[in-house]
Amino acid sequence: MTATLNVDDYITTLQHEYLDSYISSGGAAVKFVVPVDETPVSLIGDRIADAARTNGHIVARLAASTTRIHMIDKLFFAVATQVPWTELATQRLANLARQSFTVPELDDSPFDLQICAANGADLDYVRMVLNRAIGEDVFKDHDLARDFRIAMTWLCRSRLSGGAEGATQTEAITQWLTGEIPAISNMKNYQIFTKINRTNARYHLESLCNWARKCDRAGTTIVIDATRLTEAKPERDGTVAYTKNSLLDTYEVFRQFIDSTDHANALLIAVVLAETFLDIEAGSRGLGAYPALMNRIYDEVRDRHYANPMASLLRLTAGVGQ
């Protein structure tokens, strides 16, 4: 019998060994979690998400049944819709403003007016100083992909002055980030000429992780309910179904996440799957279908009595691990 780990014990390990230390220090990890009893997948996802939020992470919850996770751009858009972009821009602006001004308790009114009131400073002077800081520290930030840093520059400047014009700019940038922009030509006034697509989405996700850190977030956590993947005949209810080809594409996306952890900053990806994922037969829809992924996460040597809580592939139970 393969050893399992209690859900509570796993969350404790995840908190202490990853969220509190490794991830918060800028590391990245991809974990595959499989409940091997009646433990609800949603419960495991909730526990991981709650631990990440407690640690100050941006948390995104995805489900393979509603997001085409075999397409990295669709995955990014699903994450981007859950990111508090304006809140992050406000925090980045506050960090920049502290270099020259006293920053008060902030509300939703224009940022520059709040700084003026708190410092008795001239409005034009405040705008000049902060626009210069945005240009130097955001627009020229090469930790961010070119289009991403342009987008963040616009979000910061929109938050700086607020008003109807700022709201329009924020809406346009947010639509581009979430894949809802009607046409890329709408972005030419913002000097963005390329949609986020399958060739560049990974760079934007890495940029998001960097941006979150610069906005005082401890990290980014993505929790994916991937139980749909191993369903050969899912319900015909309008949700996403995965052919064998799209299944293999998804496993390749996971494989790329694992191999690119050196390039990610403070990122945790937790993929929760059905027990059928553990099938290593070549003709299955489980791990055996894609050796490139299996060779990276499957634990060929396992203790019969003790589960390794640091492993890439975890088998969880609600009861006492065995």
C-alpha positions in Angstrom: 0.0 0.0 0.0 1.3 3.4 -0.9 1.7 5.8 2.1 -0.7 8.8 2.2 -0.5 12.1 4.0 -3.2 13.6 6.2 -4.6 16.8 4.7 -4.0 18.8 7.9 -0.4 17.6 8.0 0.1 18.5 4.4 -1.3 22.0 4.8 1.0 22.5 7.9 4.0 21.4 5.8 3.0 23.6 2.9 2.6 26.6 5.2 5.9 26.2 7.1 8.2 24.8 4.4 6.9 26.7 1.3 4.6 29.6 2.0 6.5 30.9 5.1 10.0 30.4 3.8 10.8 29.1 0.3 8.0 30.9 -1.7 8.2 34.0 0.4 12.0 34.2 -0.4 11.3 34.2 -4.1 11.1 30.4 -4.9 8.6 28.7 -7.0 7.0 25.2 -6.8 4.5 23.1 -8.7 2.6 20.5 -6.6 0.2 17.8 -7.7 -2.2 16.7 -5.1 -4.5 13.6 -5.3 -7.1 12.7 -2.7 -7.3 8.9 -2.4 -10.4 8.7 -0.3 -13.7 10.6 -0.3 -12.0 13.9 0.6 -13.6 16.6 -1.6 -11.3 18.2 -4.1 -12.9 21.6 -3.3 -11.9 21.1 0.4 -8.3 20.6 -0.5 -8.4 23.6 -2.9 -10.0 25.7 -0.1 -7.3 24.8 2.4 -4.4 25.6 0.1 -6.0 28.9 -1.0 -6.8 29.9 2.6 -3.2 29.2 3.7 -1.9 31.3 0.8 -4.2 34.2 1.6 -3.1 34.1 5.2 0.4 34.4 4.0 -0.4 37.5 1.9 -0.6 35.9 -1.5 -2.6 36.8 -4.5 -4.8 33.7 -5.0 -6.4 32.5 -8.2 -8.8 29.5 -8.3 -9.2 27.7 -11.7 -11.2 24.7 -12.8 -10.4 22.6 -15.9 -14.1 22.2 -16.4 -14.6 26.0 -17.0 -11.1 27.1 -18.2 -9.3 25.6 -21.2 -6.1 25.1 -19.2 -4.4 23.3 -22.1 -4.1 26.8 -23.6 -1.7 28.9 -21.5 -3.2 32.2 -22.6 -6.7 31.1 -21.4 -5.1 30.0 -18.1 -3.5 33.4 -17.8 -6.7 35.2 -18.5 -8.5 33.2 -15.8 -5.8 34.2 -13.3 -5.8 37.8 -14.5 -9.6 38.2 -13.9 -8.9 37.4 -10.2 -6.0 39.9 -9.7 -6.8 43.2 -7.9 -5.0 45.3 -10.5 -6.0 48.7 -9.1 -5.2 47.7 -5.6 -1.7 46.6 -6.7 -1.2 49.8 -8.6 -2.2 51.8 -5.6 0.3 49.9 -3.4 3.1 50.4 -6.0 2.3 54.1 -6.1 2.4 54.4 -2.3 5.8 52.7 -2.2 7.1 55.2 -4.8 5.5 58.2 -3.1 7.2 57.3 0.2 10.5 58.1 -1.3 9.5 61.8 -1.4 6.3 62.3 0.6 4.3 61.3 3.6 1.6 58.8 2.5 -1.7 59.0 4.4 -4.3 56.3 4.9 -5.6 56.0 1.3 -9.1 55.9 0.0 -10.5 55.7 -3.5 -10.1 59.4 -4.4 -7.4 60.5 -6.8 -4.0 59.6 -5.4 -2.3 62.8 -6.2 -4.9 64.9 -4.3 -4.4 62.7 -1.2 -0.6 63.2 -1.3 -1.1 67.0 -1.7 -3.4 67.2 1.3 -1.1 65.1 3.5 2.0 67.1 2.6 0.7 70.6 1.8 2.4 70.2 -1.5 1.6 71.8 -4.9 -0.4 69.5 -7.2 1.8 70.0 -10.2 4.9 69.2 -8.2 3.4 66.0 -6.8 2.4 64.9 -10.3 5.8 65.7 -11.7 7.7 63.7 -9.0 5.4 60.7 -9.1 5.2 60.6 -12.9 9.0 60.6 -13.0 9.1 57.8 -10.4 6.6 55.7 -12.4 8.7 56.3 -15.6 11.9 55.2 -13.9 10.7 52.4 -11.6 7.8 50.9 -13.6 8.2 51.8 -17.3 11.9 50.9 -17.3 11.5 47.8 -15.1 13.0 45.0 -17.1 11.8 42.4 -14.7 8.5 42.8 -16.5 7.8 41.9 -20.1 7.6 45.0 -22.4 3.9 45.1 -22.9 3.2 44.2 -19.3 5.3 47.0 -17.9 3.6 49.5 -20.3 0.3 48.2 -19.0 1.4 48.7 -15.4 2.6 52.2 -16.2 -0.8 53.1 -17.5 -2.5 51.6 -14.4 -0.3 53.6 -12.1 -0.8 56.8 -13.9 -4.5 56.2 -14.1 -4.6 55.7 -10.4 -2.4 58.7 -9.8 -4.9 61.2 -11.3 -8.1 59.2 -11.2 -11.2 60.8 -12.8 -13.2 59.7 -15.8 -10.1 59.5 -18.0 -8.3 57.3 -15.5 -11.3 55.0 -15.3 -11.3 54.7 -19.1 -7.6 53.9 -19.2 -7.9 51.3 -16.3 -10.8 49.6 -18.1 -8.9 49.3 -21.4 -5.8 47.9 -19.7 -7.7 45.5 -17.6 -9.6 44.2 -20.7 -6.3 43.6 -22.4 -4.9 41.7 -19.4 -8.0 39.5 -19.2 -8.4 38.8 -22.9 -11.6 40.8 -23.2 -10.3 43.6 -25.5 -12.5 43.6 -28.6 -9.6 44.4 -31.0 -5.9 45.0 -30.4 -6.3 48.2 -32.5 -8.1 49.6 -29.4 -4.7 49.5 -27.6 -2.6 51.5 -30.1 -3.0 54.7 -28.1 -1.4 52.9 -25.2 1.5 51.7 -27.3 0.5 48.1 -26.9 0.2 46.3 -30.3 0.1 42.6 -29.4 -2.6 40.5 -27.7 -1.7 38.1 -25.0 -1.5 34.8 -26.7 -0.1 31.3 -26.4 3.4 32.4 -27.4 3.8 35.2 -24.8 1.3 34.3 -22.0 4.0 32.6 -19.9 6.1 35.7 -19.9 3.2 37.8 -18.7 2.5 35.3 -15.9 6.1 35.5 -14.8 5.7 39.3 -15.0 2.6 39.2 -12.8 4.6 37.3 -10.2 7.3 39.9 -10.2 4.8 42.7 -10.1 3.0 41.2 -7.1 6.2 41.1 -5.2 7.0 44.8 -6.1 3.5 45.6 -4.8 4.3 44.1 -1.4 2.5 40.8 -1.9 4.3 37.7 -0.5 3.7 35.7 -3.6 1.1 34.3 -6.1 -0.7 31.1 -5.7 -2.7 29.3 -8.4 -5.0 26.5 -7.4 -6.2 24.3 -10.3 -9.1 21.8 -10.0 -8.0 19.5 -12.8 -10.3 16.5 -12.0 -12.0 17.0 -15.4 -8.8 15.9 -17.2 -9.1 12.2 -16.5 -12.8 12.0 -17.3 -13.0 10.1 -20.6 -16.7 11.0 -21.1 -17.6 14.1 -19.1 -21.2 15.3 -18.8 -22.6 17.1 -21.8 -23.4 20.2 -19.9 -21.6 22.8 -21.9 -18.4 22.7 -19.7 -15.0 22.0 -21.1 -14.2 18.5 -22.3 -10.7 17.3 -23.1 -9.8 15.1 -26.0 -6.7 13.0 -25.8 -4.8 15.7 -27.7 -5.9 18.5 -25.4 -5.2 16.3 -22.4 -1.6 15.9 -23.6 -1.4 19.6 -24.3 -2.4 20.2 -20.7 0.2 17.9 -19.3 2.8 19.7 -21.5 1.7 23.0 -19.9 2.3 21.4 -16.5 5.6 20.2 -17.6 6.6 23.6 -18.8 5.6 25.1 -15.4 7.9 22.6 -13.6 10.8 23.3 -15.9 10.4 27.1 -15.7 10.3 27.4 -11.9 13.8 29.0 -12.0 12.2 31.9 -13.9 9.2 32.4 -11.6 9.2 34.7 -8.6 7.3 33.6 -5.4 4.9 31.3 -7.3 3.0 28.3 -6.0 0.9 26.2 -8.4 -1.2 23.5 -6.8 -2.9 21.1 -9.1 -5.6 18.9 -7.5 -6.5 15.8 -9.6 -8.7 12.7 -9.3 -7.1 9.4 -8.2 -7.2 8.1 -11.8 -4.4 10.6 -12.5 -2.1 8.1 -10.8 -2.6 5.5 -13.6 0.8 5.0 -15.2 -0.4 2.7 -18.0 0.6 4.1 -21.4 -2.9 4.0 -22.8 -4.6 5.7 -19.8 -5.5 9.4 -19.3 -3.4 9.5 -16.2 0.3 10.1 -15.8 1.3 7.3 -18.0 -0.1 9.1 -21.0 2.7 11.7 -20.9 6.1 10.3 -19.8 7.7 13.8 -19.9 5.5 14.8 -17.0 5.5 11.5 -15.2 9.3 11.4 -15.2 9.4 14.7 -13.4 6.9 14.1 -10.6 6.3 10.4 -10.1 8.0 8.9 -7.1 9.5 5.7 -8.3 10.8 4.8 -4.8 8.2 5.1 -2.1 8.2 4.3 1.6 5.4 1.9 2.5 4.7 3.6 5.8 5.7 7.3 5.5 4.7 9.8 2.8 7.2 12.5 1.8 5.4 15.8 2.4 7.9 17.6 0.2 7.3 15.4 -2.9 5.9 16.9 -6.1 3.1 14.3 -6.1 1.1 13.9 -2.9 -1.6 11.4 -2.1 -3.9 12.8 0.5 -6.5 11.5 2.9 -8.8 13.1 5.4 -7.9 10.4 7.9 -4.6 9.5 9.5 -1.9 9.0 6.8 -0.8 5.4 6.3 
